[in-house]
Each structure stands twice: as structure tokens, then as C-alpha cells.
Amino acid sequence: MSRTAHHDSRSGARSVARKLALQAVYRLQINDGPWQDVVNEFLTAEDMPKADREYFEEIIRAVAEGREGLDTRLSAWLDRKPAELDPVEHAVLLVGTWELQSRPDVPYRVVINEAVTLT
């Protein structure tokens, strides 16, 4: 497999992982519980075989464990409290904020584009 094909398949798998992560973070907001339980719920999702499962789990763990800090960072850019956001908007912002601060290997343009696409 060429390097470009490998990169394209990995980025496609990460896109699917982000989509599932958005759904999982939304689920955590609506019905809080251990992040591990949510990960297990999503392992049987129809799109999971196409997703980068490790990346999906990394996002969920990091957002669940670091949500307070992520919300603090978001607060500086919002005109209201993060808790007052629509749960879908909030989930997209949590995932995007985590990626921007924790994954310098992912270009910021990719993070922003993916967040807009998911929204």
C-alpha cells in the first residue's frame, strides 16, 4: 500500500472515529456514566469496523476524563456557559478542543474541517 493510500485510509478511519465519538460524547451528556461503558456500547455500532477504534477510544476517554478542563478552555471563546450549549454543539466543541490541544500531529485545518462537517 502506498503511503498516500495508507494516509487516506487512516484519515477516513479517523473521520468515522470522530463521528462515532461525537455520538458517544452526546450520549454521555444525555445519560452520564462510565466512559468505558459508552465505548463498549459503541463497539457494535454499524460504522465501527470502518473506524480507527483506538482513536475513538482515545477521544472518549480524554473528553470524559478532561471535560471540566475542556469546558474551561471553551468558556473563553463562548458567549454563554458550555452547559448551556446544545448537546450536539457541545460534543463537537469538546472533541475539537481536545484534538487541537492534545493532538499536534493532526493539522488544525483537519480538526476544524471535521468539526464543521460533523456539525
C-alpha positions as CSV (number, residue, x, y, z in Angstrom):
1,M,0.0,0.0,0.0
2,S,1.4,3.4,-0.9
3,R,2.0,6.0,1.8
4,T,-0.8,8.2,0.3
5,A,-3.3,5.3,0.2
6,H,-2.3,4.4,3.8
7,H,-2.8,8.0,4.9
8,D,-6.1,8.3,3.1
9,S,-7.4,5.1,4.7
10,R,-6.2,6.2,8.1
11,S,-7.8,9.7,7.8
12,G,-11.0,8.1,6.6
13,A,-11.0,5.8,9.6
14,R,-10.3,8.7,11.9
15,S,-13.3,10.6,10.3
16,V,-15.5,7.7,11.2
17,A,-14.0,7.5,14.7
18,R,-14.8,11.3,15.2
19,K,-18.4,10.8,14.0
20,L,-18.8,7.9,16.5
21,A,-17.1,9.9,19.2
22,L,-19.4,12.8,18.7
23,Q,-22.4,10.4,19.1
24,A,-20.7,8.9,22.2
25,V,-20.0,12.2,23.8
26,Y,-23.5,13.3,23.1
27,R,-24.7,10.1,24.8
28,L,-22.5,10.8,27.8
29,Q,-24.0,14.3,28.1
30,I,-27.6,13.0,28.0
31,N,-27.0,9.9,30.1
32,D,-23.8,10.2,32.1
33,G,-22.0,7.1,33.1
34,P,-18.5,5.5,32.9
35,W,-16.8,6.2,29.6
36,Q,-15.8,2.6,29.4
37,D,-19.5,1.6,29.2
38,V,-20.1,4.0,26.4
39,V,-17.1,2.7,24.5
40,N,-18.4,-0.8,24.9
41,E,-21.9,0.2,23.6
42,F,-20.4,1.7,20.5
43,L,-18.2,-1.3,19.7
44,T,-21.2,-2.9,18.0
45,A,-22.1,0.3,16.0
46,E,-22.6,-0.3,12.3
47,D,-19.7,2.0,11.3
48,M,-17.2,0.7,14.0
49,P,-15.5,-1.7,11.6
50,K,-14.6,1.3,9.4
51,A,-13.4,3.4,12.3
52,D,-10.0,3.8,13.9
53,R,-11.1,2.2,17.1
54,E,-8.0,3.2,19.1
55,Y,-8.6,6.9,18.1
56,F,-12.3,6.6,19.0
57,E,-11.4,5.2,22.5
58,E,-8.7,7.9,23.0
59,I,-11.2,10.7,22.2
60,I,-13.9,9.3,24.6
61,R,-11.5,8.7,27.4
62,A,-9.8,12.1,27.1
63,V,-13.1,14.0,26.8
64,A,-14.8,12.1,29.6
65,E,-11.8,12.5,32.0
66,G,-10.9,16.0,30.9
67,R,-14.3,17.6,30.3
68,E,-14.0,20.1,33.1
69,G,-10.7,21.4,31.7
70,L,-12.0,21.4,28.2
71,D,-15.1,23.4,29.2
72,T,-12.8,25.9,31.0
73,R,-10.9,26.4,27.8
74,L,-14.1,26.7,25.8
75,S,-15.5,29.3,28.1
76,A,-13.0,31.8,27.0
77,W,-14.5,31.7,23.5
78,L,-18.2,31.4,24.2
79,D,-20.9,33.9,24.9
80,R,-22.5,31.5,27.4
81,K,-21.6,28.7,29.7
82,P,-20.7,25.4,28.0
83,A,-23.6,23.7,29.9
84,E,-26.0,26.0,28.1
85,L,-24.9,24.8,24.6
86,D,-26.9,22.4,22.6
87,P,-25.6,18.9,23.3
88,V,-24.5,18.3,19.7
89,E,-22.7,21.7,19.5
90,H,-21.1,21.0,22.9
91,A,-20.0,17.5,21.8
92,V,-18.4,18.8,18.6
93,L,-16.6,21.6,20.5
94,L,-15.3,19.1,23.2
95,V,-13.9,16.7,20.6
96,G,-12.4,19.6,18.5
97,T,-10.9,21.3,21.5
98,W,-9.4,18.1,22.7
99,E,-7.9,17.4,19.3
100,L,-6.5,20.9,19.0
101,Q,-4.8,20.8,22.4
102,S,-3.7,17.2,22.6
103,R,-3.0,16.0,19.0
104,P,-0.5,18.3,17.4
105,D,0.0,15.6,14.8
106,V,-3.4,16.4,13.4
107,P,-3.4,19.6,11.4
108,Y,-5.6,22.3,12.8
109,R,-7.3,22.7,9.5
110,V,-8.3,19.0,9.6
111,V,-9.7,19.4,13.1
112,I,-11.8,22.4,12.1
113,N,-13.0,20.9,8.8
114,E,-14.0,17.7,10.6
115,A,-15.9,19.6,13.2
116,V,-17.8,21.6,10.6
117,T,-18.6,18.5,8.6
118,L,-19.9,16.7,11.7
119,T,-22.0,19.6,12.7
